[in-house]
Amino acid sequence: MTKNPLSDTSIKPSWLKVRACADAGYLKVQSLLKEHGLHTVCQEANCPNRGECFSQGTATFLIMGPNCSRNCRFCNVASGDLGALDDREPANVAETVAILKLRHAVITSVTRDDLPDGGAGHFVRVIKAIRDLGRDVTIEVLTPDFQGDTDALNAVFRAAPEVFNHNVETVSRLYPAVRPAADYDRSLMVLHSAAQHGGMMVKSGLMVGLGETVNELEQVFHDLHIAGVGMLTIGQYLAPSKLHHPIVRYYHPDEFDSLAENARRAGIAHVFSGPLVRSSYHAAELFHRS
């Protein structure tokens, strides 16, 4: 019997294969990051779009170090020695934003449950440093949940990024297996708080292929709409290694189109859905279309 190519996860479908890229643009971004001692989620999470984004002169900055205080089973970011925050990082990020002439800067971070404010103050300092450039730059932050600390969240909200992003990542049922230190309802609370604060586009992201059902995804779409999310990314989960949560199935590109339609019907206005879509993939275009 012929295997279903979507459930046979031993063979990566053609639509998930990307070309390696090391052109002048790629090398420039890589060199700048090294020169300023900066990390990107593109590198640490081994994003399949890294070559494309770097070659186009853009990257998603990963602040507060390369190591995370949590150990989610879907994520390639390392856990381990967390270290002290780098006081020079906000200025270094801002300088790199200026050199790259970014019109939309995306800032994310590892989770730092070891810090009293979860690193919210560091997000604020990075946002301020970019604002102090005096350039016309919109800012998108992709934050952890700060353990639901309302003071930490409000500090980031008051810094007024144009986009506040927090990923729910997967359906509620899979949290114990995929995100054991996170909480689905807490993530919805984070998003709802951002929407209630106002003045920002509220965004979230989902992976598929972890074992969820379409009905469960539709419930997430409904929950995100109720929380006030206006922008959503949906992409295929790709296991970083055999030690991570396994890929249960691959979704065909047509299925991503169907998921996008379902999300829009649930009330989410702006949906970017596709096999290689990630939270910050084409973030500038998605923001400026919204």
C-alpha positions in Angstrom: 0.0 0.0 0.0 1.3 3.5 -0.9 1.9 5.7 2.1 0.1 9.0 2.5 2.8 11.6 1.8 1.3 13.8 4.5 1.5 11.2 7.2 4.8 9.7 6.1 7.0 12.1 8.0 10.2 10.3 7.1 10.2 12.2 3.7 10.0 15.9 3.7 7.6 17.2 1.0 8.9 19.3 -1.8 7.1 22.4 -0.7 9.2 22.4 2.6 12.6 22.3 0.9 14.5 25.6 0.7 17.7 26.5 -1.1 20.7 27.5 0.9 21.7 31.1 0.5 25.0 32.8 1.2 24.9 35.9 -1.0 26.3 39.4 -0.2 23.1 40.4 1.7 23.2 37.3 3.8 26.9 37.7 4.7 26.4 41.4 5.5 23.7 40.6 8.1 25.7 37.7 9.5 28.7 40.0 9.9 26.8 42.8 11.5 25.2 40.5 14.1 28.6 39.1 15.0 30.2 42.5 15.2 27.5 43.8 17.6 27.3 40.6 19.6 23.6 40.0 18.8 21.5 36.9 18.5 18.6 36.2 16.2 15.8 33.7 16.5 16.5 33.0 12.8 19.8 31.3 13.9 19.0 30.0 17.3 15.7 28.4 16.2 17.2 27.2 13.0 14.5 28.9 10.9 14.1 27.5 7.4 13.7 31.1 6.1 16.9 32.4 7.5 18.7 32.5 4.1 15.9 34.4 2.4 15.5 36.9 5.2 19.2 37.6 5.7 19.7 37.9 2.0 17.0 40.6 2.0 18.7 42.5 4.8 16.4 41.6 7.7 16.4 39.5 10.8 14.4 39.0 14.0 16.5 40.0 17.0 16.6 37.6 20.0 17.3 39.6 23.1 18.4 38.5 26.6 20.8 35.8 25.5 20.7 32.6 23.5 19.5 30.4 26.3 16.0 30.0 27.6 14.7 29.2 31.2 12.1 26.8 29.7 12.6 23.7 27.6 9.6 23.5 25.2 9.6 20.3 23.2 9.1 22.0 19.9 11.8 24.6 20.1 15.5 24.5 19.0 16.5 27.4 21.3 18.8 26.0 24.0 18.2 25.9 27.7 21.1 26.3 30.1 23.2 29.0 31.7 21.1 32.2 31.4 23.7 34.8 32.5 23.3 38.5 33.2 21.6 40.9 30.8 23.8 42.8 28.5 23.4 46.5 29.2 24.8 47.3 25.7 22.3 45.2 23.9 19.5 47.9 23.5 22.0 50.3 21.8 23.5 47.5 19.7 20.1 46.4 18.4 19.2 50.0 17.6 22.5 50.6 15.8 22.0 47.4 13.7 18.4 48.5 12.9 19.8 51.8 11.6 22.6 50.2 9.6 20.1 47.7 8.0 17.7 50.6 7.4 14.8 48.5 8.7 11.4 50.0 8.4 9.9 47.4 10.6 12.0 45.9 13.5 11.0 42.7 15.1 12.2 42.0 18.6 11.7 38.7 20.4 13.4 37.0 23.3 14.1 33.8 25.2 11.9 33.3 28.2 13.6 34.6 31.4 11.6 33.3 34.3 14.7 33.9 36.5 14.3 37.7 36.2 11.8 39.5 38.6 10.0 41.1 35.6 10.7 38.3 33.2 12.8 40.7 31.1 9.9 43.2 30.4 12.2 46.1 31.4 14.8 45.0 28.9 12.1 44.9 26.1 11.2 48.5 27.1 14.9 49.6 26.9 15.3 48.1 23.4 12.1 49.8 22.2 13.3 53.1 23.6 16.7 52.8 22.0 15.1 52.2 18.6 12.8 55.1 19.1 15.7 57.3 20.0 17.1 56.8 16.5 14.5 59.3 15.4 13.9 57.2 12.3 10.5 56.1 10.9 10.7 52.6 12.3 7.7 50.5 13.3 8.4 48.0 16.1 6.9 44.5 16.6 7.6 42.6 19.8 7.1 38.9 20.2 7.2 38.3 24.0 7.0 35.4 26.4 4.1 35.3 28.8 6.0 36.9 31.7 4.2 34.3 33.9 1.1 36.4 33.6 2.6 39.3 35.5 0.4 42.3 34.8 3.0 44.9 35.8 5.5 43.4 33.4 2.9 43.3 30.6 1.8 46.9 31.2 5.4 48.1 31.1 5.7 46.7 27.6 2.3 48.0 26.5 3.2 51.5 27.7 6.3 51.4 25.5 3.8 51.3 22.6 5.2 48.9 20.0 3.0 49.0 16.9 2.6 45.2 17.1 2.4 43.1 20.2 2.8 39.4 19.4 2.6 36.4 21.7 2.3 33.0 20.3 -0.1 30.4 21.6 1.8 27.9 19.4 -0.6 24.9 19.6 -4.0 23.8 20.8 -4.8 23.6 24.5 -4.7 19.8 24.7 -1.1 19.6 23.5 0.3 22.1 26.0 1.5 19.4 28.6 3.4 17.6 25.9 4.6 20.5 23.8 4.8 23.5 26.2 4.8 22.0 29.8 5.9 25.3 31.5 3.3 27.4 29.6 -0.4 27.7 30.0 -3.0 28.1 27.2 -5.4 30.3 29.2 -2.5 32.4 30.5 -1.4 33.0 26.9 -5.0 34.1 26.0 -5.0 36.4 29.0 -1.7 38.0 27.8 -3.3 38.6 24.3 -6.5 39.9 25.8 -4.6 42.3 28.0 -2.8 43.7 25.0 -6.0 44.2 23.1 -7.7 45.9 26.1 -4.8 48.3 26.5 -5.3 49.4 22.9 -3.1 51.3 20.5 -1.3 48.1 19.2 -2.0 45.5 16.6 -2.3 42.2 18.5 -0.8 39.2 16.9 -0.3 35.5 17.6 1.1 32.4 15.9 0.3 28.7 15.6 2.2 25.6 14.4 0.4 22.6 12.9 1.5 19.0 12.5 1.9 18.3 16.2 -1.2 16.0 16.4 -4.0 18.6 16.7 -7.4 18.2 15.0 -9.1 20.7 12.7 -11.9 21.1 15.3 -9.2 22.0 17.9 -7.7 24.6 15.6 -11.1 26.1 14.9 -11.5 26.4 18.7 -8.1 28.2 18.9 -9.2 30.6 16.1 -12.4 31.4 18.1 -10.5 31.9 21.3 -7.9 34.2 19.7 -10.7 36.3 18.1 -12.4 36.6 21.5 -9.1 37.6 23.0 -8.8 40.4 20.5 -6.2 39.1 18.1 -6.3 40.8 14.7 -3.3 39.1 13.1 -2.4 35.4 12.9 0.4 33.3 11.4 0.1 29.6 10.8 3.0 27.4 9.7 4.1 23.8 9.6 5.9 22.4 12.6 9.3 21.0 11.8 11.0 19.0 14.5 14.6 20.3 15.2 15.8 16.8 16.2 14.7 13.3 17.1 14.7 14.5 20.8 12.0 17.0 20.1 8.2 16.4 19.8 7.7 14.3 16.6 6.0 15.6 13.5 2.7 13.8 13.3 1.8 14.9 9.8 2.6 17.4 7.1 -0.1 19.8 5.9 -0.5 20.4 2.1 -0.3 24.0 1.0 -4.0 23.8 0.1 -4.8 22.9 3.7 -3.1 26.1 4.9 -5.4 28.0 2.6 -8.3 26.3 4.2 -7.0 27.1 7.7 -6.6 30.7 6.8 -10.2 30.9 5.6 -11.4 29.2 8.8 -9.5 31.7 10.9 -10.9 34.6 8.9 -14.4 33.2 9.3 -13.8 33.1 13.1 -13.2 36.9 12.9 -9.4 37.2 12.6 -8.9 39.9 10.0 -5.3 39.3 8.9 -4.1 35.7 8.4 -0.7 34.6 6.9 -0.8 30.8 6.5 1.6 28.5 4.7 4.0 25.7 5.2 7.1 27.9 5.8 5.3 30.8 7.6 6.8 31.7 10.9 5.8 34.4 13.5 8.0 37.1 12.0 8.2 35.9 8.4 7.4 38.9 6.1 6.3 40.7 9.3 6.7 44.1 7.7 4.5 43.2 4.7 1.9 41.7 7.0 1.9 44.8 9.2 1.7 47.3 6.4 -1.1 45.4 4.7 -3.2 45.4 7.9 
